[in-house]
Structures are given as C-alpha cells and as structure tokens.
C-alpha cells in the first residue's frame, strides 16, 4: 500500500490499536494470576519471586531495544512484538511447573518491552504528522485496554474457562488486529550505520528520565499499595478496600484523554509542573486526612498527576537531536522503570521502620521532584 494514500488519522487509529493490544495482553495476564497461583500451588512468597521474572526480562532487554529498532525499524519490531507478546500469554496458560511460569514471564516481560518502545516510537512519528501533542491519548487507549482486559477476564472466569482458553481467545483477537492494522503502520528508517548497544544519554534525556522516574515511583506505589493503605490506614470496609485503586486508575485514564488538549494550550512545562503538584498534594491529603472521602480525593489527584507525565516525556524525547526516538525512549524507560520497581519495596521498607503514612509522605517528596525538574528545563 502506498503510504502517501494513507491519512494521518488512519495511522493514528492503527497505532492506537497496537496500544490496545499491549494493554489487553497485560491485563489478561493480571486477571488470571490468582488462578495460576492456585493451579501451581504457589505460596505468596514463591509467587512473589516468580513474578519478578517479568521485570527482569524487561530490564535486561531495555539496553538492546533502541539498537534493535535502529537496525530493523520500529514497524518490524512492533508487528513482531504484537504477535509474540500474546503468544507468550498462551504459553503462560500451558505452564505446569513454577520454573516454566518464571521462564514464560521472563519472555512476556521482554516482548512487552519491545512492544512498548516500538509502539511509542510509531506514536512519535504520528504525532509529528499532526504537528501537535497527541501522545497522552495513545496512553489513554492503553488504560482503556487495561480496564477492558480486566472486565473480559472477570467474564471469562465466570464462564469457567481455563487460563489457556482465555489467553487463546485474547491471542486470536490480538493477532487478527495486528495483522490487519500492520498495513497502516509507519515505514521508518532502519539500518542505522552507527547504531550501538549503549548510547550515553545527553543532559535533556537524563532529566526526562528522572522526571519519568519520579512519576513511575508514584505509579508503582499506587498499583501495589493503594489497597493496603485503604485497608490498614483508612480502615475502609472490606467492600471499599479497592476504592482508592479504582479512583486512581479511573482518573489516570481520564486524564490522558484531556492532557493533549491542555498541553496544546498551556505548554508541556506547565502541565508537568502541575502534575508534580497534583501528585504531592494528593498523597499529602491522603496522609493528613486518612478518611474514605478525603483519601479517595487524594488518590484521584495522584491519578490525574501521573496521567500526563510519561506520555509527555516520551513525546519530548522523540524530538531529541542527539538520539533516535527508539534509543531515547529506551533510555528514558530504563531510568523510569527502575522507579517503578523501587517504589513498592521502598514503601514496605519505610513502613517496616516507621509507618505506612510516612512511606506515602516520602513518595510525595519524590512526586514533587517532577515539579522541580520540569521548572528548571527549557522546553
């Protein structure tokens, strides 16, 4: 198909579909963790160790992602990862031993990383066609896919289907979408002569990475500890323990669909400064007023704050003059993902020696680092 006949809107829809595939695949796995835990008779401790295989796969593949995309092009990497990512999901549904699950999750994390970097590289190219910021809306599609995957998983579980049957359905849906919409992906340059495995990030990419780090520490904290906070500190009724997490996720998804429009009006710097303030304010409200309504409002502010940060930083990195988009995104993801991994154990460690409220206060300080760093940048 002649790329000159394809409209920017068509490209945008196609790349949004690939974001949806990624979000659906991840949420489908998450929805069946309890069933797989029961099937393999895993204790909480063993499951925790096995789950760590996925971020290990992500982290070990990150240094090579930019190089692979430079050599093969983001289009090829995106199509391949959009097929292999849900394929690995099917393999997870077949595991019979803990070591098999760990190995499958390692590759699930690896292909998830290639999918993440390549689809964001394609999104940057679409954004350049539009000449304005549209990155957050793509990430909003990922969030919608996460909700859809969780809801579909609940429906499948109610039907009594096994994880393998569930994941096979997701695979056929994802593969069908990937194959059809692959014709509307962007054919980018490949075969960069001077591509290298490790490229030292410049000052701007480093600061972008630190901003992503601050946001993803907060995001990881909300994912893993919001329910515990509502249970132990807020002392919410059992049926409302997940309320904080749902409010956070709902506001994060909603924020991504309005972020682009706001950014176009007031600029990326003001949005990032405001994002840091929202995160810090939300966490401090939840700490100072640990009641259902006030903590819920606080968690909504955190969701609104983190919604824009990573998409906007990715968008800014795509305009780097010293690194290709794929390499720049891989560098930022490496720094940011460390924050995502560090946040939850940091919370637990501080809580062990003081309290969970002090843990959330510490994370609020990291959230404010986004405001400080963004205010010092020349965007």
LUMDREN-975401 format. One line per field, with one value per residue (C-alpha): residue number from 1; x, y, z; residue in one letter. Coordinates in pm, whole numbers. Example, Ala and Ser with C-alpha at 12.3 -4.5 7.8 and 13.67 -1.06 7.14 Angstrom:
n = c(1_2) $
c1 = c(1230_1367) $
c2 = c(-450_-106) $
c3 = c(780_714) $
res = c(a_s) $
//
This chain:
n = c(1_2_3_4_5_6_7_8_9_10_11_12_13_14_15_16_17_18_19_20_21_22_23_24_25_26_27_28_29_30_31_32_33_34_35_36_37_38_39_40_41_42_43_44_45_46_47_48_49_50_51_52_53_54_55_56_57_58_59_60_61_62_63_64_65_66_67_68_69_70_71_72_73_74_75_76_77_78_79_80_81_82_83_84_85_86_87_88_89_90_91_92_93_94_95_96_97_98_99_100_101_102_103_104_105_106_107_108_109_110_111_112_113_114_115_116_117_118_119_120_121_122_123_124_125_126_127_128_129_130_131_132_133_134_135_136_137_138_139_140_141_142_143_144_145_146_147_148_149_150_151_152_153_154_155_156_157_158_159_160_161_162_163_164_165_166_167_168_169_170_171_172_173_174_175_176_177_178_179_180_181_182_183_184_185_186_187_188_189_190_191_192_193_194_195_196_197_198_199_200_201_202_203_204_205_206_207_208_209_210_211_212_213_214_215_216_217_218_219_220_221_222_223_224_225_226_227_228_229_230_231_232_233_234_235_236_237_238_239_240_241_242_243_244_245_246_247_248_249_250_251_252_253_254_255_256_257_258_259_260_261_262_263_264_265_266_267_268_269_270_271_272_273_274_275_276_277_278_279_280_281_282_283_284_285_286_287_288_289_290_291_292_293_294_295_296_297_298_299_300_301_302_303_304_305_306_307_308_309_310_311_312_313_314_315_316_317_318_319_320_321_322_323_324_325_326_327_328_329_330_331_332_333_334_335_336_337_338_339_340_341_342_343_344_345_346_347_348_349_350_351_352_353_354_355_356_357_358_359_360_361_362_363_364_365_366_367_368_369_370_371_372_373_374_375_376_377_378_379) $
c1 = c(0_129_196_113_-251_-284_-415_-264_-597_-569_-216_-338_-616_-377_-118_-396_-498_-144_-157_-484_-324_-46_-284_-521_-239_-102_-442_-542_-239_-302_-666_-565_-278_-490_-598_-244_-119_-378_-304_67_4_231_273_264_642_708_463_638_975_836_659_995_1094_881_1058_1392_1303_1206_1521_1764_1612_1597_1965_1922_1582_1699_1969_1720_1473_1752_1856_1516_1287_1011_748_900_965_611_443_664_617_239_232_487_351_8_174_373_44_-85_234_170_-169_3_259_262_568_682_1005_804_598_913_1061_739_711_1071_984_647_840_1088_828_624_923_979_610_621_924_831_467_573_830_550_331_600_603_223_249_495_239_-18_228_86_93_-129_85_-128_-435_-242_-156_-521_-607_-366_-551_-888_-749_-641_-997_-1137_-894_-980_-1355_-1325_-1117_-1389_-1647_-1432_-1371_-1748_-1790_-1546_-1288_-927_-642_-527_-868_-890_-544_-608_-912_-704_-428_-662_-817_-479_-321_-615_-596_-216_-218_-494_-363_4_-56_-126_191_464_760_1051_1424_1629_1981_2143_2514_2639_2378_2533_2409_2480_2440_2516_2206_2255_2153_1799_1731_1870_1636_1343_1435_1446_1103_972_1143_956_623_669_770_432_254_409_316_-48_-62_76_-8_-331_-543_-324_-343_-722_-730_-483_-475_-815_-972_-1229_-1497_-1397_-1614_-1439_-1077_-1020_-1192_-867_-713_-1023_-1038_-667_-694_-1012_-863_-536_-720_-946_-654_-479_-767_-768_-393_-310_-563_-442_-78_-151_-299_-53_260_435_633_328_149_444_483_113_137_403_192_-115_77_228_-98_-293_-56_-35_-416_-440_-173_-306_-675_-689_-1065_-1254_-1369_-1052_-817_-1027_-993_-621_-578_-776_-531_-240_-404_-454_-93_73_-157_38_398_527_340_468_825_816_686_965_1229_1113_1237_1593_1868_2130_1946_1697_1343_1378_1709_1584_1268_1469_1699_1408_1222_1531_1550_1175_1125_1382_1150_852_1041_1185_861_677_972_1070_720_745_1088_994_666_856_1065_804_455_270_175_542_603_344_490_830_677_509_855_962_644_738_1074_877_779_1134_1296_1034_1067_1443_1413_1398_1122) $
c2 = c(0_342_532_861_750_684_972_1072_978_623_593_724_465_185_276_317_-42_-161_26_-156_-494_-426_-317_-607_-863_-730_-701_-1050_-1197_-994_-1108_-1476_-1456_-1598_-1897_-1973_-1936_-2192_-2425_-2437_-2445_-2146_-1970_-1590_-1584_-1816_-1627_-1301_-1442_-1582_-1257_-1082_-1271_-1035_-708_-890_-970_-607_-462_-699_-626_-246_-175_-355_-222_103_-80_-338_-67_130_-180_-325_-24_29_-105_-452_-466_-351_-610_-892_-798_-754_-1119_-1264_-1079_-1253_-1576_-1580_-1525_-1853_-2029_-1896_-2067_-2402_-2399_-2695_-2613_-2297_-2277_-2283_-1989_-1796_-1859_-1763_-1443_-1354_-1357_-1192_-902_-900_-885_-638_-407_-432_-366_-61_106_31_143_467_524_486_717_986_959_1001_1296_1462_1423_1606_1872_1876_1669_1359_1109_1106_992_684_601_657_377_150_232_161_-172_-245_-194_-394_-680_-694_-686_-952_-1165_-1143_-1251_-1543_-1660_-1653_-1882_-2127_-2116_-2204_-1951_-2129_-2097_-1734_-1648_-1831_-1607_-1298_-1422_-1470_-1129_-957_-1141_-1060_-691_-682_-850_-627_-297_-374_-231_108_127_373_256_422_429_129_4_296_262_396_230_96_-111_154_524_773_991_1366_1606_1651_1278_1222_1482_1340_1002_1142_1301_963_803_1031_960_583_554_706_492_171_271_318_-14_-219_-28_167_-127_-186_183_182_-136_-50_330_440_128_111_-162_-477_-385_-47_-158_-134_204_402_196_229_606_636_425_596_943_839_706_1012_1250_1101_1188_1556_1601_1662_1944_2111_2075_2242_2540_2596_2402_2088_2260_2397_2063_1875_2132_2097_1718_1712_1943_1719_1406_1564_1728_1407_1194_1451_1481_1103_1109_1404_1313_930_900_737_1056_1261_972_895_1257_1239_924_1085_1376_1130_959_1293_1388_1075_1055_1305_1267_962_1038_1398_1296_1035_1298_1540_1267_1191_1537_1471_1598_1357_1023_838_814_442_487_791_609_304_525_703_376_226_509_531_158_147_386_162_-132_64_229_-72_-219_133_176_-156_-82_262_125_-151_102_377_363_345_711_809_589_779_1108_1004_921_1264_1419_1220_1333_1694_1629_1629_1991_2090_1922_2045_2405_2402_2274_2488_2320) $
c3 = c(0_-95_227_55_27_399_607_944_1105_970_1105_1439_1459_1366_1629_1886_1808_1886_2218_2284_2205_2455_2731_2667_2681_3008_3179_3065_3241_3556_3574_3594_3844_4130_3916_3803_4161_4272_3979_4062_4441_4497_4829_4840_4875_4582_4363_4450_4344_4020_3933_3950_3631_3422_3520_3488_3126_3072_3230_3055_2714_2755_2670_2335_2237_2081_1884_1751_1648_1477_1284_1191_1215_1470_1228_1206_1579_1657_1434_1565_1930_1883_1777_2020_2325_2322_2202_2526_2706_2560_2676_3028_3012_2945_3229_3466_3679_3863_3661_3340_3462_3552_3207_3030_3234_3150_2780_2849_3003_2715_2439_2643_2647_2271_2218_2449_2291_1929_1962_2130_1855_1599_1807_1794_1415_1405_1642_1403_1124_1334_1443_1795_2114_2093_2287_2603_2410_2292_2653_2737_2493_2684_3006_2843_2724_3080_3205_2913_2974_3343_3270_3000_3236_3501_3241_3121_3478_3540_3236_3393_3113_3194_3165_2847_2685_2797_2665_2336_2275_2352_2119_1822_1877_1916_1623_1395_1484_1448_1107_968_1103_1025_675_835_1044_951_745_922_856_955_925_1106_1040_1370_1591_1912_2203_2464_2398_2672_2724_2698_2976_2846_2808_3158_3308_3111_3260_3614_3565_3447_3749_3991_3823_3799_4165_4248_3990_4121_4474_4376_4191_4480_4798_4746_4860_5164_5255_5240_5444_5720_5742_5610_5765_5489_5491_5301_5002_4972_5008_4632_4603_4618_4340_4120_4171_4091_3774_3657_3695_3532_3227_3208_3247_2947_2717_2814_2864_2498_2465_2785_2680_2345_2530_2817_2717_2837_3113_3293_3263_3415_3694_3769_3753_4026_4243_4192_4290_4601_4710_4659_4864_5144_5159_5194_5467_5670_5632_5621_5573_5286_5113_5161_5083_4775_4658_4726_4519_4236_4238_4220_3921_3749_3822_3684_3380_3170_3283_3094_2767_2764_2847_2569_2330_2425_2394_2041_1940_2062_1832_1966_1980_1761_1902_1977_2158_2351_2460_2569_2779_2948_3004_3167_3422_3473_3512_3792_3977_3906_4059_4352_4466_4615_4813_4928_5068_5251_5396_5530_5667_5847_6040_6081_5933_5603_5635_5650_5346_5144_5268_5133_4795_4795_4810_4504_4330_4390_4219_3892_3953_4048_3747_3498_3623_3555_3198_2885_2685) $
res = c(x_x_x_x_x_x_x_x_x_x_x_x_x_x_x_x_x_x_x_x_x_x_x_x_x_x_x_x_x_x_x_x_x_x_x_x_x_x_x_x_x_x_x_x_x_x_x_x_x_x_x_x_x_x_x_x_x_x_x_x_x_x_x_x_x_x_x_x_x_x_x_x_x_x_x_x_x_x_x_x_x_x_x_x_x_x_x_x_x_x_x_x_x_x_x_x_x_x_x_x_x_x_x_x_x_x_x_x_x_x_x_x_x_x_x_x_x_x_x_x_x_x_x_x_x_x_x_x_x_x_x_x_x_x_x_x_x_x_x_x_x_x_x_x_x_x_x_x_x_x_x_x_x_x_x_x_x_x_x_x_x_x_x_x_x_x_x_x_x_x_x_x_x_x_x_x_x_x_x_x_x_x_x_x_x_x_x_x_x_x_x_x_x_x_x_x_x_x_x_x_x_x_x_x_x_x_x_x_x_x_x_x_x_x_x_x_x_x_x_x_x_x_x_x_x_x_x_x_x_x_x_x_x_x_x_x_x_x_x_x_x_x_x_x_x_x_x_x_x_x_x_x_x_x_x_x_x_x_x_x_x_x_x_x_x_x_x_x_x_x_x_x_x_x_x_x_x_x_x_x_x_x_x_x_x_x_x_x_x_x_x_x_x_x_x_x_x_x_x_x_x_x_x_x_x_x_x_x_x_x_x_x_x_x_x_x_x_x_x_x_x_x_x_x_x_x_x_x_x_x_x_x_x_x_x_x_x_x_x_x_x_x_x_x_x_x_x_x_x_x_x_x_x_x_x_x_x_x_x_x_x_x_x_x_x_x_x_x_x_x_x_x_x_x_x_x_x_x_x) $
//
